[in-house]
Amino acid sequence: MDKAKVQAVIDEIRPMLQADGGDIELVDVEQDGVVKVKLTGACGGCPMAQMTLQMGVQRRLKKDFPDLKQVISV
């Protein structure tokens, strides 16, 4: 997975999170198919953050990157 291409998809997702007072930052794209992100703002302490990460961010990234294994928050 190309980090710039992953960043482009993250940039598409960001406005939805920002509308709720949160944000997302791409930290790393590892060769084993793991994408590391940092949730900030309201997303950083939200009890629904894990669901947002799995059902929103990971699902969207898997559309463009079928070899993606996991998105984790660091």
Backbone as a ProteinNet text record, in pm:
[ID]
protein_1_A
[PRIMARY]
MDKAKVQAVIDEIRPMLQADGGDIELVDVEQDGVVKVKLTGACGGCPMAQMTLQMGVQRRLKKDFPDLKQVISV
[TERTIARY]
84.5	0	88.2	53.5	126.7	74.8	165.5	125.8	51.8	94.7	28.5	-115	-136.3	-272.7	-361.4	-305	-380.4	-414.2	-319	-342.6	-456.1	-462.5	-569.5	-706.6	-718.2	-845.2	-875.8	-774.6	-792.8	-843.3	-789.7	-832.6	-979.2	-1030.7	-1172.8	-1260.2	-1207.8	-1281.3	-1282.1	-1176.8	-1157.1	-1274.4	-1336.3	-1445.8	-1562.3	-1588.9	-1696.5	-1662.6	-1537	-1495.4	-1487.6	-1440.5	-1429.4	-1566.2	-1668.4	-1803.7	-1853.5	-1798.5	-1835.9	-1734.1	-1640.1	-1542.4	-1417	-1399.8	-1281.9	-1193.4	-1094	-1003.3	-926.4	-860.5	-780.8	-650.5	-544.1	-411.4	-346.9	-294.9	-224.9	-86.9	-54.9	73.7	169.5	122.9	212.2	132.1	191.8	138.5	247.1	218.5	317.9	306.3	415.4	420.8	330.7	295.9	212.9	63	27.2	-114.1	-182	-106.1	-161.2	-142.6	-251.2	-247.6	-264.7	-174.5	-181.6	-229	-329.6	-383.9	-392.3	-407.3	-427.5	-557.8	-650.1	-776.5	-756.4	-797	-777.1	-909.6	-903.7	-1023.5	-1127.1	-1253	-1361.8	-1348.6	-1286.6	-1269.9	-1170.6	-1076.8	-973.2	-1026.3	-1131.2	-1185.2	-1326.1	-1373.7	-1510.6	-1523.3	-1627.2	-1646.8	-1681.5	-1724.4	-1758.7	-1641.2	-1525.4	-1410	-1369.5	-1373.8	-1333.7	-1429.8	-1558	-1655.7	-1634.8	-1607.3	-1578.8	-1458.1	-1357.2	-1235	-1262.1	-1336.9	-1362.5	-1467.5	-1581.4	-1693.8	-1684.9	-1613.7	-1601.3	-1468.8	-1362.6	-1230.5	-1180.4	-1180.8	-1128.2	-1210.9	-1342.4	-1428.5	-1401.1	-1384.6	-1358.2	-1222.9	-1121.4	-988.5	-984.8	-1060.2	-1060.9	-1121.2	-1206.5	-1260.5	-1149.3	-1053	-943.1	-821.1	-809.4	-692	-736.7	-774.7	-825.3	-723.9	-594.9	-492.6	-475	-551.4	-547.4	-593.8	-516.1	-552.5	-625.1	-574.8	-627.7	-592.6	-681.1	-653.2	-651.2	-542.9	-533.5	-504.7	-554.3	-531.4	-412.1	-321.6	-202.2	-198.6
-118.2	0	123.5	215.9	341.2	440.6	494	585.2	707.9	760.3	878.8	847	726.5	688.2	665.9	607	590	727	820.1	955.5	1022.8	1000.5	1060	1010.8	884	830.5	885.8	893.6	952.7	1096.4	1170.4	1307.9	1316	1211.3	1206.6	1182.5	1107.7	1072	1186.2	1263.5	1367.5	1462.9	1515.1	1610.1	1552.9	1424.5	1362	1361.4	1332.4	1332.8	1475	1566.9	1706.2	1767.5	1720.8	1772.1	1739.6	1633.2	1594.8	1639.7	1725.4	1779.5	1695.9	1595.6	1509.8	1526.5	1442.4	1442.9	1311.5	1286	1165.5	1202.3	1139.2	1165	1031.2	1019.3	898.4	897.7	790.2	778.6	693.6	576.9	487.5	386.9	341	230.7	124.1	12.2	-93.4	-192.4	-259.2	-353.4	-475	-505.9	-623.6	-595.1	-476.5	-445	-376.7	-325.4	-255.3	-104.7	-31	115	169.1	257.1	318.3	462.1	496.5	632.3	684.4	815.1	878.2	955	922.1	995	1108.2	1227.9	1344.5	1417.8	1521.6	1600.5	1515.9	1535.2	1461.3	1311.2	1271.6	1127.9	1062.3	1138.9	1082.7	1020.9	1076.2	1023.2	967.9	954.3	908.8	758.4	715	571.8	496.9	567.7	506.5	508.5	554.3	569.3	437	328	198.6	155.9	181.8	147	234.2	361.4	451.3	401.4	358.3	309.2	184.3	89.6	-36.9	-23.3	33.6	37	151.8	256	370.1	372.8	395.9	415.1	286.6	176	51.5	4.3	13.6	-29.1	53	183.3	270.4	239.9	220.3	190.3	55.2	-42.5	-174.9	-171.2	-73.2	-60.1	-36.5	46.5	79.6	-9.8	-69.8	-150.6	-285.5	-378.8	-507.5	-587.8	-558.2	-629.3	-573	-469	-410.4	-513.7	-529.7	-625.4	-557.8	-439.5	-378.2	-230.1	-153.5	-14.2	-5.3	46.3	57.8	202.4	236.9	370.5	364.7	460.1	465.4	594.7
0	0	0	-80.9	-93.4	11.6	90.8	199.4	146	32.1	-24.8	-65.4	-117.9	-157.9	-36.4	68.4	193.3	250.8	246.7	297.2	220.6	89.5	8.8	53.7	87.9	136.4	275.6	361.3	494.8	480.6	383.7	361.3	319.6	254.5	219.1	342.4	437.8	559.2	660.7	664.9	766.9	785.2	678.3	699.8	781.8	768.2	846.7	995	1026.7	1166.8	1221	1138.1	1180.3	1206.9	1137.4	1158.4	1299	1359.5	1495.2	1599.1	1559.4	1652.7	1668.6	1582.8	1590.9	1469.3	1460.8	1345.9	1344.6	1233.9	1217.8	1148.6	1192.6	1136.5	1101.6	981.6	940.5	1005	1076.8	1144.2	1061.3	1014.7	941.8	860.4	753.5	673.3	673.4	737.2	749.4	634.6	604.9	493.6	513.4	638.4	665.4	653.6	601.5	579.7	695.9	790.1	905.4	885.1	904.6	896.1	1037.8	1077.8	1210.4	1195.3	1274.6	1272.7	1415.5	1425.6	1555.6	1548.8	1638.9	1648.5	1748.3	1709.2	1794.9	1814.3	1895.8	1922.4	1994.6	1958.9	2022.6	2000	1890.2	1860.7	1955	2007	2092.4	2219.9	2276.2	2401.2	2387.6	2267.3	2244.3	2266.8	2338.9	2358.1	2228.8	2126	1998.6	1900.2	1944.6	1854.9	1791	1866.6	1810.9	1700.8	1719.2	1616	1492.4	1512.8	1401.2	1324	1396.4	1334.1	1250.5	1306.3	1236.6	1126.9	1159.9	1066.5	966.5	1001.9	912	837.5	910.6	850.2	783.4	857.7	802.7	683.2	693.3	582.8	457.6	474.6	359.8	297.6	379	326.8	255.1	305.2	242.3	101.7	75.3	-60	-161	-125.7	-216.5	-198.1	-80.3	-48	8.2	-78.8	-31.4	50	35	112.6	254.3	288.5	421.7	524.4	630.1	734.7	849.8	889.6	1010.1	1015.7	1075.7	1107.9	1259.8	1315.2	1460.2	1498.8	1616.5	1671	1764.8	1747.3	1832.4	1910.5
[MASK]
++++++++++++++++++++++++++++++++++++++++++++++++++++++++++++++++++++++++++

